[in-house]
Amino acid sequence: MKKFCLAALGITAAIVVLVNLGSLLALAFSALIAYAGFHYYRKSESTFKKLIWGAVLLIGLFTAISNVPAFLGIIAFIGVVYVWRKWKGTDSNNIITNVSDDPFVNFERQWNEITK
């Protein structure tokens, strides 16, 4: 019964993601416009350019915020990932880390994490 519920949830969430694929692409495009507006707003020196790029930033933000179906698609995508992990049996909480009291072992592990 648990596998059936996971399959039903996964199929439903995948259909919702596919239906909202266009709005997800529109959200990505509007986020790109907002990012470009922010980037060029910070780089511009004149007040007129700051006004123009600030307007571009606001247009990008408003179009991104008003794109509600894309947010539903993101939630559905998170549901698909959840079902996939539960179905496979891989959970992020199952990671076993080798913890030692030796300070040099911990230092090496942290140094490897920093230098990645």
Buried (B, 14 or more C-beta within 10 A) or exposed (E): EEEEEBEEBBEBBBEBBEEBEEBBEBBEBBBEBBEBBBEBBEEBEEEEEBEBBBEBBEBBBEBBEEBEBBBBBBEBBEBBEBBBEBEEEEEEEEEEEEEEEEEEEEEEBEEEEEEE
